Amino acid sequence: MKEENQSELAESSEEDESVIDGEVLTEEHGNAEVADRSESDRPLLPASKTPKDGNQRNWLLYILLPFIFLTVALLGGLRIAAETGEFIFSRPALICLVFATILVVLFFRTGLISIGGWFSESLSTLKNASNAAVMVAIFAGSVQVFNSLIPEQGLAFWVVSFCFLWTLGVSYFSVADASRLVRSTVALFVAAFLTKYFLLANLTSTSSGNWLQRLWDDPTREALTYLLDLPRYASATGYVQFFAVALFLLGLFLIPRSTQE
């Protein structure tokens, strides 16, 4: 009886081993088929990485942005005479350079522009120099956009300049977010544009002739023009400066925080 039981146990163990061997062989065979199929589906050559994104980024940063801000620098000082229609280029006052410096410092302070992302030892000398040239274009556009929005002379010049100084000073000490800085800058520029090219422009007398004739035709405007010392420009000046301010705000939204990829 013991011999029969031992023989039965031996036969059952042999059957189990055969079954296990069969399953192992089946699994190994299936894995081999999957590996062969994946190798056949794999392309012979690896996919090439096209530098399309890098070229678009460089085109935006080193061509489009300088073009926008240099155009603002050109148009920001352009005025059109009321009587003759001649082009007059108004140089920026010293206060415009001060305001532009504060604005660029605010760009870095709020994180709109990362100084480590624009100027770094990890970047090449050419890239650092190119970034510096872009920053010069941004500064030039900032100077001229203030020149566009601040009245050229008289009492209005001092009032609007004080408003700019107050707003930029408050932003320097209270605004720590780039999005808030952009919103406050847009609101400030829109208010200054409406003040200069809608309110003050409608108070300025643009009629031709001597001062007696202008005083007779429109005494209120002539008196305000004399008292406020407002320059006489054609209405086309407002259209040109609207385009300059809009370009500056567009460039402001396109500035990347960092130039490192």
Secondary structure, DSSP 8 states (H G I E B T S, - for coil): -HHHHHHHHHHHHHHHHHHHHHHHHHHHHHHHHHHHHHHHHS-SS-----THHHHHHHHIIIIIHHHHHHHHHHHTTEEEBTTT--EEE----HHHHHHHHHHHHHHHHTTSS-HHHHS-TTS-HHHHHHHHHHHHHHHHHHHHHHHHHS-SSHHHHHHHHHHHHHHHHHHHHH---HHHHHHHHHHHHHHHHHIIIIIIHHHS----S-HHHHHHH-HHHHHHHHHHT---B-THHHHHHHHHHHHHHHHHHH--S----
